[in-house]
Amino acid sequence: MSPITCLIAEDEPLLAEALAAELASAWPDLQLLGVAPNGLAAVEQALARRPRVLCLVIRMAGRCGGDAATALAEDWPDDAGPLPLIVFVTAYDEYALKAFDAAAVDYVLKPVQAPRLAQTVQRLQARWAQRQSLPPTDDPLQALQRLLAAHAQPANATPKLRHLQAAVGDAIELVPIDALLYLEAADKYVRAVTADQDYWVRVSLRELLPQLDPERFWQVHRSTVVNIDAVARAQRLDNGLVKLSLRGRPDTVMVSRVHAARFKAQ
């Protein structure tokens, strides 16, 4: 049986070293793959090395642990097996519930204490044993991927929009849906991009999606929807992503692995 591997994501070297030492003591058979120095590196290294366990610090440079976990759930390759078992490491107890909401196995507080980490190791080992006995389709983290993919297919029963109402100074401008090249989520707003101008609309992308024609507006990332009629070229990249070039604007739009299969040669 291949060893269970672990990647640590921590931007403070001394804390990363301490966590690695405590993990080695609590779980001698665990194979440490290394330490990612920030959230972006955590996603890149996890996708490249495919650890079985991932220890993510909530607050760190480059991308917070929660965002890194979400990005992994979206970009994890279909042929890579189940997503890593995630443990969040935080100095703030209020992040505990958020950790479990993000499908983490457990969380530990900084500075990591050996007795508490031993409990986490027991939970990881139990979850790993459970995962080995379940069919792949029953894995709860694989279910998260299916949920992300399902959001790309909004219900057809909802009436479709013809215009977006965007605030421009003291006025409200009606932006024709046909003029949109792509939409990008940004906190409580959506950035609506046309060939000539960007508009900010106070609505969430989740609310907006069911009101768009799914034949024309494709979700290509958890935060991006593109008007397929505006796509001039789709380029497949070595890392499994797809880069879209648009008609009438120099912007490029990235397609995550979850949605990349929609762009293939006929």
C-alpha positions, 0 to 999 in steps of 0.5 A, spaced: 500 500 500 502 506 498 504 511 503 499 516 506 502 523 504 501 530 507 502 537 504 503 543 509 501 550 507 504 555 512 507 562 511 511 562 517 517 557 517 518 556 524 510 554 525 511 550 519 517 546 522 513 545 528 507 543 525 511 538 521 515 535 527 508 534 531 505 531 525 511 526 524 511 524 532 503 523 532 503 519 525 510 516 524 507 513 517 505 519 514 509 522 509 510 529 508 511 532 501 513 539 503 511 546 505 507 551 501 509 558 503 503 561 501 496 559 498 497 560 491 503 555 492 498 550 496 494 550 490 499 549 485 503 544 489 497 540 491 495 539 484 502 537 482 503 532 488 496 530 489 497 529 497 492 525 501 492 530 507 492 537 506 494 542 512 491 549 510 493 555 515 486 560 514 490 566 514 496 566 509 499 570 504 497 569 496 490 566 498 487 564 504 486 557 506 478 557 505 479 560 498 485 555 496 480 549 499 475 551 494 480 552 488 482 545 489 475 542 489 474 546 483 480 544 479 482 537 482 483 533 476 478 527 475 483 522 474 487 524 481 482 520 485 479 523 491 480 530 494 485 531 500 483 530 507 483 537 509 485 540 516 485 547 517 490 551 522 488 557 525 489 562 531 482 564 531 477 560 534 471 563 530 473 559 524 472 553 526 465 552 524 467 555 517 472 550 517 467 544 517 462 548 512 468 547 507 468 540 508 474 540 512 476 533 517 478 538 523 481 544 525 487 545 530 488 552 533 495 555 533 500 554 537 499 547 535 498 542 541 500 535 541 494 532 545 489 536 540 493 534 534 493 527 536 485 527 536 486 530 529 490 524 527 485 519 529 479 523 525 484 523 519 485 516 520 478 514 521 476 518 515 481 515 511 479 508 513 472 510 511 474 513 504 477 506 502 471 502 504 466 507 500 465 507 492 468 513 489 461 516 488 460 516 495 466 520 497 463 527 500 469 531 497 467 528 490 460 530 492 462 538 492 465 537 485 459 535 483 455 540 486 460 546 483 459 542 476 451 543 477 451 550 478 453 551 471 446 548 469 441 553 471 434 551 471 430 553 464 424 555 468 426 562 470 425 567 466 431 570 462 433 577 463 434 582 457 437 587 460 442 588 466 441 595 470 447 598 472 449 604 476 453 609 472 454 615 477 447 618 479 443 614 473 441 607 471 444 604 465 440 598 461 445 594 459 443 589 453 444 582 455 446 581 448 452 586 449 455 582 454 462 578 453 463 575 460 461 576 467 465 576 473 463 575 481 466 580 485 464 580 493 457 582 493 457 585 485 458 582 478 462 585 473 459 586 467 464 586 461 462 589 454 466 590 448 466 598 450 465 598 458 465 595 464 459 595 469 458 594 476 451 590 478 449 589 485 447 582 485 451 576 486 453 571 480 449 565 483 442 570 483 444 572 476 445 565 473 438 562 473 436 568 469 441 567 463 440 563 457 444 557 459 445 555 451 449 562 451 452 563 457 457 558 460 459 558 467 467 557 466 469 558 473 466 558 480 466 566 479 466 567 471 460 566 466 462 567 459 458 569 453 460 563 448 458 567 442 463 572 444 469 567 444 474 567 438 478 561 441 479 556 446 486 554 447 488 548 452 494 549 456 498 544 459 496 544 466 489 542 464 486 549 464 483 552 458 484 560 456 479 563 452 480 569 447 474 574 446 472 577 440 472 585 440 476 585 447 483 583 448 481 580 455 483 573 456 478 568 460 481 562 464 476 556 464 477 551 470 478 544 470 471 542 472 468 546 466 474 545 461 471 539 458 466 543 455 471 546 450 473 540 445 474 539 438 468 536 434 
